[in-house]
Amino acid sequence: MNLEKIIAHKAVSVFNKLYEQTLENNVLQITKTKKEFNGDYTIVLFPLLRYARKSPQQVGEELGAELKKNDNLFSDYEIVSGYLNISIDNSYWLDFVSEASQNPDYGMSLENENKQKIVIEFSSPNTNKPQHLGHIRNNFLGDSLSRILKANGHDVVKVNLVNDRGIHICKSMLAWEKWGDGTTPKSENRKGDHFVGDYYVLFNKMYKKDVEQLIEEEGYTEKEAEKESPLLQEAKKMLRKWERKNKKVRELWQNMNSWVFDGFDKTYADLGIEFDKTYLESETYLEGKAIVLTNMKRGRVEVANDDSVFVDLEADGLDKKILLRSDGTSVYMTQDLGTAIIRYEDYSFDKHIYVVGNEQDYHFKVLKIVLGKFGYEWSKNLEHFSYGMVELPDGKMKSREGKVVDADDLLAEMKKTAMQKTDELGKLDGLSDDEKNEIIRKISLAALKYFILKVDPKKNMTFNPAESIDFNGNTGPFIQYTYARINSLVRKAEELSINFGEQKLDNINLQDIEKQLIKTIYEFQNVVVDAGKNYSPAFIANYIYNLSKEYNRFYHDLPIFKENDEEIKNFRLKLSKLVGDIIKTALYLLGIEVPARM
């Protein structure tokens, strides 16, 4: 039971005895006491006045005095304008430090009587291009959310859906067939996903010329030219051949996909991202088509004049949603229907979370409604974790024009910047090249992940690499450096044979800065719970930044090894080690590793 619930239980019990009432715990409003006042927790007195029939000052005085008199949890109290500020006795905080220090997983694996099987889909790249900055935010959010929900006691399955079929895939295939001249990623010394992505960009470049030519030479309108482009018609023809399992087209598709998958594997490894299972759209879309055709027989979907198949959602305040094109080929919705059904068959989930940008809000609203109309009761358990877009300082990314921040290029640039920063500060002097490279990898990835995850997921964000790598301020490296500083203290204590871990904490007179640090540590479990409820890694990021700031103030104001009192010195070492453990755990929930030194 957390401290606020303990206080509520005790305060209501005392209040009921004082005023002969039968109030429930939830009547009490308890908040953390503002820093400008004395106390740790504040009881709002106004809701109690009609039961006590006394003034706020009287109720506060009587309630506070009785709590302090009869319970050693409370050491003092004061009344300020209708609020009762209560101070928690030092013994409680010292006992907490002792208990938490013995639990290296404090804040993790929380017991949950409402444990659920949760499937989380994230990443979902297309095999016509490499992953970019938008994918990076998706990957980091999905991975961190998975860790946070698992820490909250849920059974979490991380899945990926690779979009490896469709018109966009055929565009890159057609471009390579026309202008590739038999080249391969190996012959061009090019990473596979980048190699294929080049041809997707080339297709759109040639398509644009195609459109311009039709407008100039044939007098087409722009809309007509875009629709009638011979190059686009060839891509559509290739898609129809693919769905008919044309041998030549399928062989080309498999070959180019293998290049992309090799590239994706390296990117995921560099990002520190893993999945429990990866689904392929080329396999799940067939289930989707079958479901659509079955429901057409049942009268739940309709056939338009052009032979396309749609579901009418106008009664739901939406529009008519195409499920199969007029040529019989599938759309995204088709495969998402099939994938959802297959996933439920695989996992019988209690909840399915799609980590997808807010540009797809309408898509997932439709998906949930259509599955419900098709008779799948579990569709009510589908959730869209909708997050904001990532933009560059100079505007939005455009994949078709190649105007993106490539994930691999960004990682390389982050490592370069991290190396420059650490060299300037001389932080890695005396280490071997292998040790330096490993620390640089951790620092650069921490800078990137933290910068992305500290922002409220619902908000759009602008990414600026130069701001993310800094050993001061609200950055990943600053938090890592705090951990490394603590690690250095622990190593020094071990060298001096100081066995602070077994020290009993009895008569330590806590200073204000120590007590505040302990109270912040205490909040970690609540922050993990709130992050899970709100699907927000930003809760963890902001918490750990505040914890690191508070620890550094403690470190500077109360030098540990200059302390003459051995009991106090050992206590501060114990407290430091606990902060280090919390930092390591919290960073893990963000998917960030900690270096032993920096």
Secondary structure, 3 states (H helix, E strand, C coil): CCHHHHHHHHHHHHHHHHHCCCCCHHHCCEEECCCCCCCCEEEECHHHHHHHCCCHHHHHHHHHHHHHHHCCCEEEEEEECCEEEEEECHHHHHHHHHHHHCCCCCCCCCCCCCCCEEEEECCCCECCCCCEHHHHHHHHHHHHHHHHHHHCCCEEEEEEEEECCCHHHHHHHHHHHHHCCCCCHHHHCCCHHHHHHHHHHHHHHHHHHHHHHHHHHHCCCHHHHHHHCHHHHHHHHHHHHHHCCCHHHHHHHHHHHHHHHHHHHHHHHHHCCCCCEEEEHHHHHHHHHHHHHHHHHCCCCEECCCCCEEEECHHHCCCEEEEECCCCCECHHHHHHHHHHHHHHHHCCCEEEEEEEHHHHHHHHHHHHHHHHCCCHHHHHEEEEEECCEEECCECCEHHHCECCEHHHHHHHHHHHHHHHHHHHCCCCCCCHHHHHHHHHHHHHHHHHHHHHCCCCCCCEECCHHHHCCCCCCCHHHHHHHHHHHHHHHHHHHHCCCCHHHCCCCCCCCCHHHHHHHHHHHCHHHHHHHHHHHCCHHHHHHHHHHHHHHHHHHHHHCCCCCCCCHHHHHHHHHHHHHHHHHHHHHHHHCCCCCCCCC
